[in-house]
Amino acid sequence: MTPRILTFSNAAYVPVTRNWLAHLATLGLAEQATVVTLDSGARTAFPVEQVLHRPAPEPGLAGLWKHRMAVCQEILEAGEALIHSDADAIWLDDPRPRIAACGSEMVFSQGTVWPYDIHERLRLVLCCGFFYLAPTSRVRTLMDQVLQRLDTDGGEDQEAVNRVVAETIGGWDVEEPYEIAFRDTTFRASRRPIHARPDPSLVAVLPHHAFPRRLEEVTREVVVAHPFSEKTGAGTRARLAALGLWRSEADAPAPPTNLTRDRVETAVAAAGASMGDFLEDPSAPPLPERPVRDVEKALGKKLVTGGRFGATFTLALGAGAREALETGRARLQIGSMRPQAEIDGVRIAIDDFSGHVQILIGSAGTVMLGRLGQVRLDVRLGHQGVLLIGDGTTVNQARIIAVNSAILVGRDGLWSDEILVQGFDQHGIVDLATREIINRDRKNVLVGRHAWIGRRATLMPATRIGQGAIIGTGAVVTRDVPPCTAAAGSPARVLREGVSWSRSWLEFDAASTAFFDEVAPLDDSASPAAPHRWPFPRPSG
């Protein structure tokens, strides 16, 4: 049975999908491919005979992962076999003979270490970026279980698939094994197909060297090149171009991109906010990204302490930040959360600041600091963490933990001392009945613009603080705080509505006045002096 070749695309991913098709065309396979289009922009970008239009019912990646499995099940129930390929999984040779040689109803490329507990138990995980499914009753039953798990637990399709398969098989038979170093651990691979125990006809894993995720260079042995790349079309295009895998549009070079801005804008959009809530001029050109070693040379001083940083670790400094560092008005320290680990995929952009910023990094995190006032920040930046602090915000002292979460702080904020922002639980919470870790979901923290966070306040995961709000001393924020309210206590509760704050208790500063005029404009009949000045005179002397 000839399998249907399948990929998914929205409008933003059209150039990447066309590049994928261009590679298939060189193998004579483009006409056999089907593009599952997720929106009208993608639907009109490809020939109608090549399109299976299935709009995504839910926004965001979580909605896509569930939708992807549902569409695959739809094709299986129609009696068709399929090969699913991410659009950034580039076909350099025809993989179908290798899939057929496995003799299994389900064939996957190999993942790295996610989900972590499956990796620890079986030393192997399946990647959902490239896989084959036969339309058998066993496969359809397993896919039903995957969809049920996604309905119940949410999360990624890769996690659901790995958990269902791990519950079905007894382990893996690995011939000619070897170890591949990855971050602070290793994963087991083989130059031959890996089969499930006790039934090799059910599931197999393709040889890693021919279907790799980590690509230092594309070798002649690679059949499908599937590099780690960004979650956006522009970022993925840049990554494929850097590896020599971009051949769409007559091999046109990828346009200049700024992956820091791209990642942050994606996080901001997912939070339902706009860049104007954070930057006074959100259309301003992004800071140029440069490798950190070049920045060190330009400044004539060492900025990075400890750890090993990969080639894709970049640091961009605005003119104000450079001047602040050179004159001693600011201090920047960057180190590794795991000093022996190779850290890469990290993007840090700082426009201007005074004071001290310390950032300890893991992999694939993003920091973007606007034109800040006086700050003292201690940032823990872990896997896929995003931190954005908007223009004009001042921070006396705060510790921010952005791991598997986005921490978004609006412009013109005021933060007091000893504040903790907890974007992630950091440790696993285990359901003893199932032995599953139940707190892996991404949890973000959004602080609106012109918000005042009081001394020793704690902001917990998955919370939102509205613009203009006031958070009292020692408050523990565990639920959303509406705009222009005052909240305090543990857990914090709203004590007063229709209030905001000014930096001075004597008279309004310009930024506060502009905010008040926007959110609560005065009637023409109101006294212009009353809302702009404290009701008794400024002290003399």
N, C-alpha and C positions, 0 to 999 in steps of 0.2 A: 504494500500500500504506500503510495507516494504521500508523504506528509505535507500538510499546508505549512508554509513558512510565514510566521506571524511576528509583527512588531506593533507597538502602540505609539501614537503621536498626537500631540495637541499643536496649536498654531505656533507656539514658541519653539517647538522641537522640529518643525518642518525642515530647516536646513540640515539638521543632524540626520533626520530620516532620509532625506534625499542623498546624503553622503553614504548611508548604509545601502541604499538601493544602487548607487553607482558602483559600489564594490560587488554587489550581487550581479550586476550587469556584466562585469568582466568575467564572471564565472558562468554566464548564460542562465542565471537563475532569477533574474529580476521579474520576469513575467509570472513566476510561480509564487511570488511574495504577495501577502495581503497586509495592508496597513489598516489597523483598527484606529479609526479617527475619533477623537474625544470631544471635538468642538467643530463648529462650522468653518473656522479658519483652516483647520487641517483637512476637512472634507473636500474643500474646493482646490486643494493644492496638489492632489494626485489624480490620475485617471480613474474614472468612475468604476471601471472593471477591477481596479486594484484595491478598492476601498470597502471595508466593512465598517459602517458608521454605527458606533455605539457610544453615545455621549456619556461622560462620567456623571453618575447620579450625585456624587458628593465631591466637594472641592478638596484640594490638597493631596499629598502623597498617600495618606492613609486610605482615602477614598479610591485612589488609583489602584493600590495593591489588592484590595478586595475586588474591585471591578475587573482587574486583570484575570484573577482566578475564575470569576464568574463567566467571563467570555470564553476562556479556555474550556470550561465545563460545557458551555453551550455547543462548542465545536465537537467535543467528544461525543456528546449525546446525539449529534447529527451523524455519527459514525465515521468521522474523519480523524486521522492521526494528525499531530501538529508538532512543529518545532517553534518554540517561542524564543525570540532573540531580542534583547534590548537593542535600541537603535545605535547605542555606542558599543555594541559587541560586533566588531567588524569582521566579516567573512573574508579571509585571505585564501581559503581553499574550501572545497565542498566537504562539510562535516558529516554528510549522511552516510557514507561508507563506514566511518568510525562508529557512528551510532548503531548502525545495523550489526556491526561486528560484536557489539556488547550482548546482543540477544536478549535484551530486557524490555519490559513494557514501559518503564520509566527510566530515562537516562538524563543525568544532570551534569553540568560543569561543577567544579569544586569551589566552594566558598573558602573563606579564610577562617575566622574564629567566631562568627556570629550565627546562631545564638551561643553565648559563651558557655552555658551549662551543657549544651549538647556537645560542643567541642571538647569540654573537659571529660565528658563521659565516654564519647565514641571516638574522639580525636579526629573527627571529620564532619564537615557540614556541607550541605548542598547549597548551590547558588541558584537563585531564581532568575538570573539575568540571561541564562541560556539553558533550555531543557527540551526534552522530547517526551511526548505522552502518546501512548497507543490507546485506541478507543475500546478498551476491554472493560468488563464489569468490575474487575479489581481496581483498575485505575479510577473509574468513575466513582466507586465507593470511597476511595481515599480522597478524591477531590471534594466529595460531599463533606467529609470530615474536616477538610481544610476550611471550607466555607463556613461550616458550623463554628469552628474555632475562631475565625475572623469575626463572625457575628457576635460571639460571646465575649471574646477577649480583646478584639481590635488588634492593632499592631501591624507588623509587616507580613506580607505573604511568605517571605523566606522563613520567618520564625514559625509560622503556622505549618508550613510544609515540613520543616525539619522536625517539629514536635510530633506530627502525625506519623511520619516515616519512622522516627525513633521508637514510637510505641508499637510499630508493626513488625520491625525486623529485630534480629538478635545481635546484630553487629555487622562488621565489615571484614571481608577477606582481602588483605592488601598484599600483593606480590611486589617484590623489588621496591620496598618502601624507602623513602628518604625524607629528611626533615627540611622545612623551609622556615627561616627566621622571619618573624613578623611581629613588629612592635616589641613588646617585652615577653613574647612567648614564641612558640613554634607550632606549625601544623604539619601533619603527616600527609605526604603525597606519594604518588607512584607513577612510573613511566608506562604502566599498563592499566587497563580498566580495573576499577575496584567494584566488587560485587557484594550484594547484601547476603548475610547469613540468615536463615538456612536456605533461602530461595533466591538464587542469583538471577532467576528469570524475572523477578519483580522489579528490582531497582539496581542501577549501575551508575558509576561515576566515571567520567571521561578522564584520561590522563592529563594531569595538571599542566605539564609543560607544553601541551598542544592547545590548551584552552585556559591560558593564565589570566589572573586578575592583576598581579604585579608585573609591570612591563618596564624593565630598565631599557630594553631595546626589543624590537620585534625581530625574532630570529626566523630562520627558514622553517623551523619545526612548527611554528604557530599556525594553527588552522583557523581559530577564531580569536582575535585579539580583543580582550575586554578589559581595558584599563580602568583603574579608579579615576573617576572624573566628577565634575561638579553636578549638582542637581538642577542646573539651569541649562538652557540651550546654548547661551553664549559661552559659559564656562566649559561645557563639554566640547564645543567646537574648538576652543583654544587648546584644550588638552589633546584632542585628536590631531590637530595641526602640529603641535609640538612633537608628536610621535611619528609624524609622516603618514598619518592615516586619513588625511583629509583630501578627497579628490572630487568632491562635488563642485559644481559651478566652474568647470574647466580648471580645476586645481587652484582656484583663487585662494590667496592666503587669508587666514582668519583676521578680522579687523581687530584693532587694539581693544582689549577688555580690561576691566578692573574687577577682579574676582571678589575683592573685599566688598565693594559697593554692591555687586551683584548678589552676594550672599545675604547682606544686610537688608537690601530691598525685598528679597524673597521672604525673610523673616518678618519684616514690617508688614508686608501685604498679608501674610498668613495670620497676623494678629489683628487684621482689620483696621490698621492705622495707615497713615501716609507719611512720607519722608518729611513733609512740612511740619509735622508735629515734633520733629527732632532737630532739623537743620533750618536756619533762617533762610538760606537760599538752597533749597534742595536740588535745583538745576545746575548748581556750580560744578565745574569739571572735577572729577575725582582725583585724589592724590595719586601720583605715579607710584606703581609698585616696584620695589627694588629688593634684591637679595640683601639680607641683613649685613653680610660682610662688606658690601659696598657702603652702606650707611655708616658703619664703624669707621671705615677709611675716611669718609667725607668729614666726619665729626672729630676724628683724631682721638677717639676714646672708646673704651670697651663698653658695650651696652649689654652683652649677653653673658650670663653667668651660669655655668653648669649645663649639663645635658648635651645632646647631639641633635643638630637640626639639619633636616634634609634640604635638598635643593629647592623644594617648593615652599619653604618657609620664607615669607617676605615681610618686610617692615617698611611702611611708607610714612614719612614725616613731612608735615607742612612747614612752611617757612617759619611760622611762629614757634612751632615745637623745636625746630633746629636752633633757633636763636635762644630759646629758653634753656635748652640743654647746654649750649656753648657758654652762656653767661652764668650758669649755676642757678638760675631761677627755678629750674625744674630738674628732677632726677628720675631716670627711667631704669628699671631693672627687669630683665627677662630671664627666666630660668625654666627648667624642665621639672614637671611633676614627678617624672621617673628618670633620674639622671643617666641611667644606662640604656634607655630606650632611644631609638631613632625617631625623631619627631618631624613630621612633615605635614603639608597641607594647611599650615597655619598662616593667617593673614591678619596683620595688625596695621591700622592706619590711625595716626594721631595728628589732628590739625594744630592745636595749640593748647598749652596748659601751664599752670604754675603748681609747684609742689612736688609730690612724690607718687609715682605709679609703679607698682610691682605686679608683674604678671607671671604666674607659673602656668605653663602650657602642657597640654596633652596633644593629641593629633586632631587635625581638621577643625580647629576652632577659629573664630573670627572676632576681632575687637575693632570697633570704630569709635573714636572719641572726637567730638566736635571741638569748637573753640570754647574751652572750659575756663572757669575761674580757678581759684585756689582749690586744689584737690589733694587728698591722701587716700589712695585706692590700693587695695590688696585684692587681686583678681586671681581666681582659680579657674582656668579655662580648659575644659576637657573635651571629650569626643563630641563633635558637631555642636559645640557650644557657641552661642552668638551673644556678644555684648555690644550695645549701642548706647552711648550717653550723648545727649543732644547739647547744642550750643548754649552757653551761658549758665550751665549748671555748676554749682559749687558743692564740694563734698569735704566736710571736715575730717571724717574718717569712716570708711566703710569696707567691709569684706564682702565680695560678690563671688558666688560659686555658680558658674555657668557650665554645666556638664549635661549634655543631651537636653539642652533647654536654650531658649532665647530670653535674655534679660534686656528689655528695651526701656530706656529712661528718657522722657521727653525733655525738651529744652527749658531753660530758665527755672530749673529746680533748685531747691535748697535742702541739703542733707546735713544733719548734725553729726554727732560723734557715735562711734561704736555701733554702727548699723550693720546688720547682717541680712544679705539677700540670698536666699537658699533656693536656687533654681532646680535642685535635684536632691534626692534623698541620700545619695552617695553610697549607701549600703543597701543590700537587698533585703526586702521583706518577703519571707517565705511562707507559703501556704503549706502547713504541715501535712494536710491530707493528700495533696497532690505533688508536693516537693517542687512546686513551681515558684519562681520569683515573680511577684505580682505588681511590682512598682517600676517596670521598665518604660512605661509610657512617657513620651516627651511632655514636660510640664513647663510652661513659660511664665514669666513675670512681666507685666506691662505697667509702667508708671507714667501717667499722663504728664503733659507739660505743666509747668508752674505748680508742682506739687512739693509740699514741705514735709520731710520725713524727720521726726523727732529723735532725740538721743536714745540710743540702745533699742531702737525699734527693730523688729524682725519681720521680714517679708517672706512668707512661705511659698512653696511651689504652686503654680496654677492660680495665681491671684492677679487682680487688676486694681489699680488705684486710679481713679478718675482725675482729670485735669483740675488744677486748682485746689485739690484736697489737702487736708492737714492730718498727719498721723502723729499722735501724741507720744510722749516719752514712755519708753518701755512697752509700747504696744506690740502685740503679736498678730500680724495680719494673716488670717487663714481663709478669708473669703473676700469677694470684691467690695471695694469702697467706692460709692458713687462720686461723681464730680462735685466739687465745691461743697464738701462736707467736712466735718471734723470728727475723727474716730480715735478711740483710745481703748485701752484695756487688753486683757488676755483671756479669750480671743478678742480682737478689736471689734467694737460695735460703734455705730454712728451715734454721736452725742448731739450734733447740731447740723442743720442743713442751711444752705444759702450763705455760706461763708467762704472766704479765701484768706490770703495773707499778703503782706508786703515786707520787703527786706528791712525796712526801717520802721520802727514803731512811732516815729515822729511825723513822717510824711511819706507819701508814696514815691517809689522809684518809677522811672519811665516804663520799664518792662511790666511792672505790676499794673500800672495805669492802663497800658495798652491791652493787657489781658482782661481787666475789668470792663473796659469799654467794649470788648468783643463779646464777652459772655453775658454781661448784664448792663447794657447801655442805659444811661439815665434818661428820664423824660426831660423834655425841654424846660419844664416848669421847675425842675429840681435845682437846688442851689449848687453851683459848680464848685464851691469851696468845701462843702461838707464832706464829700467822699474822698477828698484828696489830701486832707491834713488832719492830724490828731486834734481833738477838740480843746486842747489847752496849749499855750504857747510853748515854743522850744525853750528849754532852760538856757539862761544866759551863762557866759563864762565857760 
